[in-house]
Amino acid sequence: MKKTIFTGVGTAIVTPMNPDGSVNFAEFGRLLDFQIAGGADAIVVCGTTGEASTMPDAEHLECIRFAVERVAGKIPVIAGTGSNDTVHAISLSQKAEKLGADALLQVTPYYNKTSQRGLVRHFTAIADSVNIPIVLYNVPSRTGVNISIDTYKELAKHPNIVATKEASGNFSLMAEIASYTDLDIYSGNDDQVIPALSLGGKGVISVTSNLMPKEKHDEVALYLAGKQGEALAIQQRILAFEKALFMDVNPIPVKEALNIMGFKAGECRLPLASMSAEQVEKLRVAMLPLGLVGAVK
């Protein structure tokens, strides 16, 4: 039986930036501390929300090292080390393991794409190169590649491949993963947590929890404790805000939301451009009923 990395909410944490575009490590530490204090069950560093695609390797690895040291074993740290170059993904993965990451997040190859046979070879080569568990990341809207159920079945045979972050929005595929493999399923979409849990999911890798770790943790915990009505009430209360967090390309809105909350998340790196003043106001209005505006001093 494969070991579950976490149950609940894994926060896909943002990487705060200074005005010059460099990583603001002091604020990164504050964000990590806020997650632990708020009840997050895991940290996912250097993923899509962390803007890993704009990071040179040295900076990417420094962010992983910093997160591992700051979290200090309190909750698992899952490092995004995926690439559309298998050799590069192996190199990053091995270095992240040496830095103390508890697990790895591996996105499907993007741009050059690949066949299903290529996916099996790609992920197997990475899994063979490390001794820590791997979470697959299926997000066809970003990569143009979808993991088929037959590929999931084959990859699930590998002892190091233990879970998937399913952001395809395909609940039929989730049902098949739950039925035909032993992989843990994490929703990759904040507004689809409860349907994913109903199909056997273990939680969510979340953008929303950057601001609301307790609520997203509780949403999962209540559902799994048989209190589905209470879990649904949380989802209903925060849904408008969750929708607002995706009015522009992630992580543009969530970084702006953190700024409105009182953190110094800064702006995203180009080519991601800041939201319009109208969008920022719409986001602020969505945050007001939840008490998030200026909540952090």
C-alpha distance (Angstrom), angle and dihedral (degrees) to the residues before:
residue distance angle dihedral
M1 . . .
K2 3.79 . .
K3 3.80 117.7 .
T4 3.80 118.2 -113.8
I5 3.81 112.1 -122.3
F6 3.81 94.1 -151.5
T7 3.77 142.4 -24.2
G8 3.80 118.0 -143.0
V9 3.80 126.9 21.2
G10 3.78 126.5 -4.4
T11 3.78 108.4 -168.8
A12 3.79 114.6 -135.3
I13 3.76 89.6 -145.4
V14 3.77 124.3 -147.7
T15 3.79 121.8 -126.3
P16 3.83 107.1 -126.4
M17 3.79 115.1 -138.5
N18 3.81 134.1 -152.0
P19 3.82 118.5 -129.8
D20 3.82 89.2 -94.9
G21 3.80 91.1 56.3
S22 3.79 97.0 -106.3
V23 3.81 120.9 129.6
N24 3.80 113.2 -86.1
F25 3.79 98.1 -140.8
A26 3.81 94.2 177.5
E27 3.80 90.1 59.3
F28 3.80 91.1 40.7
G29 3.78 87.1 60.2
R30 3.81 91.0 50.9
L31 3.79 90.9 51.2
L32 3.79 92.2 49.8
D33 3.81 91.4 48.3
F34 3.82 89.5 49.7
Q35 3.80 90.5 53.2
I36 3.78 94.1 51.2
A37 3.81 92.7 45.5
G38 3.81 90.1 47.5
G39 3.79 95.2 55.0
A40 3.80 103.7 -103.1
D41 3.79 110.7 167.5
A42 3.83 96.7 -149.4
I43 3.80 141.9 -0.8
V44 3.79 122.1 -128.8
V45 3.80 107.6 -160.3
C46 3.80 127.6 -169.8
G47 3.76 96.5 14.9
T48 3.79 128.9 129.4
T49 3.81 91.5 -68.2
G50 3.80 89.9 48.5
E51 3.83 91.8 56.9
A52 3.79 92.7 -122.6
S53 3.80 90.6 158.8
T54 3.83 89.4 71.6
M55 3.80 95.5 47.3
P56 3.80 125.5 101.8
D57 3.78 111.6 -136.4
A58 3.80 96.3 -102.0
E59 3.80 92.1 54.2
H60 3.81 92.4 41.9
L61 3.79 91.0 54.6
E62 3.79 92.9 43.3
C63 3.81 89.6 56.5
I64 3.81 90.1 51.2
R65 3.81 91.4 47.6
F66 3.80 91.7 48.8
A67 3.82 93.3 49.1
V68 3.80 93.0 48.2
E69 3.79 92.2 50.1
R70 3.79 95.2 43.7
V71 3.80 94.6 47.2
A72 3.81 88.4 46.7
G73 3.79 96.3 -165.3
K74 3.81 95.9 -55.3
I75 3.82 91.4 122.2
P76 3.83 132.0 -1.3
V77 3.80 119.2 -79.9
I78 3.80 113.0 -146.4
A79 3.80 113.1 -163.5
G80 3.78 122.7 -150.2
T81 3.79 105.1 -134.6
G82 3.79 101.9 152.3
S83 3.79 124.4 134.3
N84 3.77 141.0 168.5
D85 3.82 85.6 -120.9
T86 3.80 109.6 72.7
V87 3.81 93.8 -156.2
H88 3.81 90.5 52.0
A89 3.82 91.7 48.4
I90 3.80 90.3 51.3
S91 3.80 91.7 50.3
L92 3.81 93.8 49.3
S93 3.81 91.4 44.2
Q94 3.79 94.6 51.9
K95 3.80 91.4 47.7
A96 3.81 92.0 47.8
E97 3.80 89.5 51.7
K98 3.81 90.1 52.8
L99 3.81 89.4 50.0
G100 3.80 89.6 58.0
A101 3.81 104.2 -100.5
D102 3.80 110.8 163.6
A103 3.81 94.9 -146.6
L104 3.80 142.4 -7.4
L105 3.80 133.4 -119.9
Q106 3.81 112.5 -144.4
V107 3.79 119.0 -167.1
T108 3.79 121.8 -158.6
P109 3.83 113.2 -97.5
Y110 3.81 111.4 -86.7
Y111 3.81 133.8 -153.5
N112 3.81 96.8 7.0
K113 3.86 85.8 45.0
T114 3.81 117.7 -177.4
S115 3.79 143.5 -142.6
Q116 3.80 123.5 -89.0
R117 3.81 87.6 -101.4
G118 3.79 88.2 53.4
L119 3.81 90.8 51.0
V120 3.79 90.7 55.0
R121 3.79 91.9 50.1
H122 3.83 93.3 43.8
F123 3.80 96.8 50.4
T124 3.80 93.5 38.7
A125 3.81 91.6 53.9
I126 3.81 90.5 51.9
A127 3.80 93.1 45.4
D128 3.80 90.6 49.4
S129 3.81 90.6 54.1
V130 3.83 98.5 58.8
N131 3.79 141.2 45.2
I132 3.80 99.5 -142.4
P133 3.82 128.0 84.4
I134 3.78 123.7 -87.9
V135 3.80 130.2 -142.5
L136 3.80 112.6 -156.5
Y137 3.81 115.5 -139.8
N138 3.78 117.1 -146.5
V139 3.82 110.4 -172.4
P140 3.82 108.0 146.2
S141 3.82 93.0 171.9
R142 3.81 88.1 68.9
T143 3.79 103.4 30.2
G144 3.79 104.6 31.6
V145 3.82 89.3 -129.9
N146 3.80 127.6 104.0
I147 3.80 125.0 -164.3
S148 3.80 108.6 -128.5
I149 3.77 122.3 -142.8
D150 3.81 91.1 -111.4
T151 3.80 89.2 55.1
Y152 3.79 90.7 47.6
K153 3.81 89.3 52.0
E154 3.80 91.5 52.6
L155 3.80 95.1 44.8
A156 3.81 92.0 47.8
K157 3.81 88.4 66.2
H158 3.81 89.9 70.3
P159 3.82 111.2 93.0
N160 3.81 93.0 -141.2
I161 3.82 95.4 51.9
V162 3.78 102.9 81.7
A163 3.81 109.9 151.9
T164 3.77 148.2 11.4
K165 3.78 134.7 -137.4
E166 3.79 100.1 -142.6
A167 3.80 111.9 -157.2
S168 3.79 96.9 153.9
G169 3.80 91.9 98.4
N170 3.81 87.2 -136.1
F171 3.79 106.1 135.7
S172 3.79 92.4 -179.3
L173 3.81 88.0 60.2
M174 3.82 90.6 47.9
A175 3.80 89.9 52.4
E176 3.80 90.0 51.6
I177 3.81 92.4 48.4
A178 3.81 89.6 51.5
S179 3.80 92.1 46.3
Y180 3.79 102.3 41.8
T181 3.83 105.6 30.3
D182 3.80 139.3 42.9
L183 3.81 93.0 -129.6
D184 3.80 119.0 129.8
I185 3.80 111.6 -123.0
Y186 3.79 124.5 -139.9
S187 3.77 120.2 -175.5
G188 3.79 111.6 -121.1
N189 3.81 91.4 -162.4
D190 3.80 120.5 71.5
D191 3.79 94.7 -148.6
Q192 3.81 93.0 52.6
V193 3.80 100.7 55.5
I194 3.79 98.1 110.2
P195 3.82 95.3 48.2
A196 3.82 88.8 48.4
L197 3.80 91.3 50.3
S198 3.80 90.2 49.7
L199 3.80 88.1 59.0
G200 3.81 92.9 52.3
G201 3.80 100.9 -83.6
K202 3.81 121.4 158.6
G203 3.80 97.9 -146.1
V204 3.78 144.5 -67.3
I205 3.78 139.0 -66.6
S206 3.76 95.3 -139.5
V207 3.79 143.1 -159.5
T208 3.81 93.7 -175.8
S209 3.80 91.9 59.9
N210 3.79 90.2 68.6
L211 3.81 82.5 81.4
M212 3.82 102.2 18.4
P213 3.81 110.2 33.7
K214 3.81 94.1 151.0
E215 3.79 94.4 51.9
K216 3.80 94.2 49.0
H217 3.80 91.5 44.9
D218 3.80 90.3 49.7
E219 3.80 92.6 46.9
V220 3.80 89.9 59.9
A221 3.81 96.7 37.4
L222 3.79 93.9 50.4
Y223 3.79 93.0 48.3
L224 3.80 92.9 49.3
A225 3.82 89.8 47.2
G226 3.80 89.7 58.8
K227 3.81 95.1 -102.6
Q228 3.78 95.5 120.3
G229 3.79 94.2 154.5
E230 3.79 92.4 57.0
A231 3.80 91.2 46.6
L232 3.80 90.4 50.8
A233 3.80 90.3 50.1
I234 3.81 89.7 58.7
Q235 3.79 91.2 49.1
Q236 3.79 91.5 49.6
R237 3.81 92.8 47.9
I238 3.80 95.8 52.4
L239 3.82 100.3 31.8
A240 3.80 96.4 98.9
F241 3.80 89.9 52.4
E242 3.79 91.5 47.3
K243 3.78 90.0 52.8
A244 3.81 89.8 49.7
L245 3.81 89.6 53.9
F246 3.80 88.2 65.1
M247 3.81 100.3 43.5
D248 3.80 85.9 109.0
V249 3.78 133.3 22.2
N250 3.81 113.6 -57.8
P251 3.05 125.6 -82.0
I252 3.81 95.2 24.6
P253 3.84 96.3 81.2
V254 3.81 97.0 39.9
K255 3.80 92.2 53.3
E256 3.80 89.7 49.5
A257 3.82 89.8 47.6
L258 3.80 90.3 53.2
N259 3.80 89.4 50.7
I260 3.82 89.7 51.5
M261 3.80 89.1 48.1
G262 3.80 90.8 56.0
F263 3.78 104.4 -96.6
K264 3.80 121.6 119.5
A265 3.79 98.8 -123.6
G266 3.79 92.8 147.7
E267 3.77 123.5 -160.9
C268 3.78 131.8 -48.2
R269 3.76 121.2 -99.8
L270 3.76 118.7 -104.5
P271 2.96 136.8 -62.6
L272 3.83 81.4 46.3
A273 3.81 106.4 77.8
S274 3.79 128.1 -158.5
M275 3.79 120.2 -95.9
S276 3.78 122.4 -101.5
A277 3.80 120.0 -96.8
E278 3.81 88.0 -107.8
Q279 3.81 91.6 54.9
V280 3.81 92.1 47.1
E281 3.80 90.4 53.2
K282 3.80 91.3 48.3
L283 3.81 89.0 52.3
R284 3.80 91.9 48.3
V285 3.80 90.8 51.0
A286 3.82 90.0 52.6
M287 3.81 90.0 51.7
L288 3.81 97.0 49.0
P289 3.84 99.3 77.0
L290 3.81 89.8 51.4
G291 3.80 93.7 53.6
L292 3.80 92.5 -118.7
V293 3.80 99.8 125.7
G294 3.81 107.7 102.9
A295 3.82 90.6 -11.5
V296 3.81 93.1 140.2
K297 3.79 119.9 60.8
